Structures are given as C-alpha cells and as structure tokens.
Amino acid sequence: MLSCASVCTIEDMSNSENSSFNEDSSQAQTQPETRSAALARIREAENERLDVERGVRKRLMWLGIVVGATVGLTVGYLGTLITIVDNGVGEFGFQFYRPSFVEGFLRIITAYILGGGAVGGGLSYVLFTTRSEASSPIRWIIAGIVYALGTPLLIGFLLPLTILISVDFFEGLRPGLWISAFVETLLGSFLDGYIFMVKILSAGVTGAVLFLIIAIGTYVASLRSVFGESSSRTISASITYYVVAAVIALIPLVLLAGGPFSLVTDFTSFLTGEKL
C-alpha cells in the first residue's frame, strides 16, 4: 500500500507536469501572436518611411517644375539677347538693343516655360527619389549639367512649333496648310533644337546656376516644415515655398527686361564675348 507521502509526491509531480504543459502551450499560443505583431509593426514603420520618401520625391518634382519653368524664362530671354548679337554683330553699324518684351518675348513664352519646367521636373523626379539622394552633392551637380544642356535643347525644339502655333496660325497662314506646316516644322525642330542649344549654351549654364541655387536653397529651407507638421499644413507650407521660389527665380528676368540697359549690355557682352 502507498503511503500518504508517496501519494502526495505523485500528485505534486502530476500537477507540476500539468502546469509546465500549460505554460508551454500558452507560450506556443502567444509566440506566433507576438511574432505577427512585430512583423505588423515593422511593415507599418516601413510603409510610413516609404510614404515620407514618396512625399519628398513629389515635393522635389514640383519644386523642380516650378523653379525650372521660371528659370527657363530667363534662359529664353538670354537666348533672345544672344541671338540678336549673333545675327547683327557682323553687320556694319550694328547697335545692340533690348527686344520687345511683349511682342518679342511673351508671344513665345510657352516654349520657355515648358522647356524649363519639363527638364527641371524630370530631373528632380529621376535623380532625387529619397532624402539621402536629395542630400547628395553629386546628384545636384548632375542635375545642373543636364539642366544646362537640356533646357536650351528643349526650348530650341519647342520654339519653331510655338511660333507656328501662336503666331503663324493667327497671322495669315491658311487653315488648309496647318497640318503640313506642323509636320514640316516638327521634323525640322530636332535640328533646330541642337543648333539653338549650342548657340545659347552660355545662357543654359547661367540658368543651371540659378536653378541649383534656388532649388537647393528652397529645399533646405523647407526641410523643417516638411517633416515636422501634419499633412495639410505640409501641403500649404510647400505651396508657399513654391511661390517664394518662383518669385526669386523671376528676379533676374525682371532685371534684364526692365533694369538698366547698361546691365543688359554688359551681361550679354560677357556671355557672347563680343564688345557691345
């Protein structure tokens, strides 16, 4: 017969085995839940990071479009000044003059806006996909080089089409000739763009310097508001920075178009190497 001590010992062993089994089963049940919760937190954090990176990429793209388009106006105006010098400097008695802002510039302003905005926005979207890339000096240098070459090239490509659509179509060209004239101009625009780019390359370099200074300055100034506020406030703050960047980018154009003529003459002389 079993003694009372033996019975108690057996009961204690069975109880301890049951308790250890219950603990193991509870751990087996909680471990998958803990692992899935951890994975969910990791996914949530990664999604938040990706949302921030996508937001930065979009803001830089729009910044590139706004600054690129407004600086493109200056590139186009400088291109007009350089063209005036190239066309007339070999003639006897040539007198340098400032082009008509309304008739000679505003009528074809679309080419400058589209050319500069497309290059600036495309560069920003391709080169700056993350915050770390937006902080890379090498990528900004690449952006400046491409802008210096791409903006005059695209403006030169768009100028014949812009003149055809905004000027020739409304100044006597018969509607029956519109399609043939458009196709002919489009085919010739590829060569025209390359020639225009080579001719006003100094204007493109000037525009690239302006683009880099304004875009980098605006991006650095916007970092605090972009990452430290709610989404609605961030959007409104970004728009404010875009407007400020556009106004700053227009200052060189205003000085060239309405400033002292001596300033325009000296700067054009510097770009062309001609004594005006």
N, C-alpha and C positions, 0 to 999 in steps of 0.2 A: 504494500500500500504506500501511496505517495504521502509524504509529509506535507504539512501546511507551507513550509518554507519552499519546498520544491514546486508546489502549485503556484505560489506567488512569483517564484522566479520565472516559471514558464509563461505566466500571464504578462509579466513585465517585458519579457523578450518579444512576445507577440505584439504587445502594444507599441514597443519601440520600432518593430518592423513595420507595423501599420503606419506609424507616424512618419517614418522615413520614406515609406512608399508614397504617402500623401504629399510630403514635401517634394519628392521627385516629380510626381505628377503635376503638382501646382507649378513647379519650375518649368516643366515641359510645356505647360499651357501658357505661361507668361513670357517665356523666351521668344517665341515667334511674334507675339504681340509687341514686345519691346523692339525686336529687330525691324518689324514692319513700320513701327512708329518712327524709328531712327531713319529708315530709308525715306519715309514720307517727309521728315524734316529736312533731309538732305536735298530731296527733289524740290521742296518748296524754296529752300535757300538758293538753289541753282536757278530756279525759274525767276526769282527776284533779281538775281545777278544778271541774267540774260535780259530781263525787262529793262534794267538800268542801262545795259550796254546798247540795246536797241534804241532806247531813248536818246542816248548820247550820239549814236550814229545818225538818227533822224535830225537832231538839232544841228549837228555839224553839216549835214547835207543842206538843210535850209539856210544855214549861215553861209555856206559856200555859194548857194544860188543867189542870195541877196547881195553879198559882197562882190561876187564875181560879175553880176549883172551891172551893178553901179560902177565898179571899176572898169568894166567893159565900155562904158560911155566915155570915160577918159581916154582909154586906148583908142577908141574910134575917133575921138576929136584930135588926138595927137597924130593918128594916121592921116587925117584930113590935112593937117598942117604940113606933115612930111610930104604928102602928095603934091601940095601946092608948090613946095620948094623944088621937088624933083621935076615937075612939069615946067617950071618957069625959070629956074636958076641959070639955064644955058642961054636964055634969050637976052638980047641987049636991052638994057634999061629996066630989067625986072625989078619990081618993087614988091616986097613981101607984104601980104595983107592977111587980116583975120577973116575967116569965112563967115558968111551969114549964118547966124545961129538957127534961125527959123527955117529958111529956105535950103540951106546947105547942110544942116545937121539934123534937125528934128524930123524932117521928112523921111529919113532913113534910119531913125533911131532904133527901129525894131531889130535890125541886124546886130547892133552893138549889144542890146540887152540880151537877145537870145544867145549870141555867141559867148559873151562873158558868163552869163548865168548857166548855160549848159556845161561849159568847161569847169567852172567853179563848183557846181553842184555834183557833177560826175566825179571829179577828183576827190571831193570830200567823202562821198559815199563809198568809193572804192578803196581809198587809202586809209581812212580812219573808221575802222569797224569796232574798235574797243577804246576804252580810256587810255590804256597803255600805248596804243598806237597813236592816239591823238597827242601824246606827250613825247613822241619820237621826233627829234630834230631832223633826222634823215628823211622821214616821210614828208615833213614840211618842205624840205629843200627840193625833194622830187616834185611836190605839188607846185612849187614856184617855177621850176624848169618847164614842166608840162603846161602851166598856165601861160608862160611867156611865149611858147611856141603854138599852143593850141588855140588860144583866143584870137590872135591875128589870122590864123589859118581859117578858123570857122567864120570869123567876120568877113574875110575875103571871099569865102564861099557863099555867104548869105547876101552880100551886098548887091551883086547883079540881080538876084531874084527879088530883093527888096525894092530896088529901083524899078524893076519891071512892073511889079505888082502895085506899088504905092505911087508911082509917077507915070510910067508909060501907059498903063491900062486906063488912066483917067485923063490923059493929055493927048488923045487923038489916035491911039492905036485901035484899029478896027477889031471888034469882038471876034470876028472870024479868024483872026490871026493870033488870038490869045494862047491857044493850046500849042501851036507850033512855036511861037516865040518863047513860051515857058520851057518846052522841051529843049530847044536850042540853047537857051540861057543856062538851064540846069546842067547840060553836058559841058558847056564851057566854063562853068563855075569851079570845077575841080582844079583846072589850071590857074584860073584867076585867083583862087584862094591861096595857092602855093606862091604865086608871084607877089601877091599882096603881103603875105606873111614875111617873105624875105625883105621886101621893101620897107616895112614898118617894124622890123624886129626890135629896134630900139624902143619903140612905143610899147611893145609887148613886154620887154624887160622892165620898163617903168611900171607898167600895170601889175606885173608879178610882184614887184617890191611892195606896192601899195596893198595888193591882195594879201600878202603874207603878214604885213604889219597890222592891218585892220582885223583880219580873221583871227590871228593868234591873240591879239590884244582883247578882242571881244570874247573869245573862248575862255581865256584865263579869267577875265572879269566875271564871267557868268558861272564859273565852277561852283562858287559858294551857294548861289541861289538855286542852281540846277539840282544839287544833291542834298540840300538841306530843307526843302519845302515840300508841300503837298503838290499833287499833280496839277491841280487847277492853277495854283499860284505859280508853279514852274512854267506852265504854258504862257501865262500872261507876262512873266518875267522874261521869257525867251523872246516873245514878240517885241518887248521893249528894247532888248539888246539888238534885235534885228533892225529896228527903226534907227537906233543910235548908230549902228554900224553903217547903215545906208547913208545917213546924213553926213557922217565923217567921210565916207567914200566919195561923196558928191563935192566936197570942198575943193579938191584940185580942179575939177571940171568948171566950177563956178569962177575960180581964179583965172583959168585960161580963157573962158568965154567972156567974162566981164571985168577982169582985172586990168592992170596997166598993160598997154600994148608992148612996152619995153620988156616986161616979164615974159610975154608970149614969144617975142622975137629972140630973146636971149636963150630961152629954153629950147626953142625949135632949132636954133643955131647949134646948141650943144648936142642935140640928138642927131642932126644931119651932118655936122662937121662943116657946114657952109657958113661963110661970113655974110650975114644978112644986114 
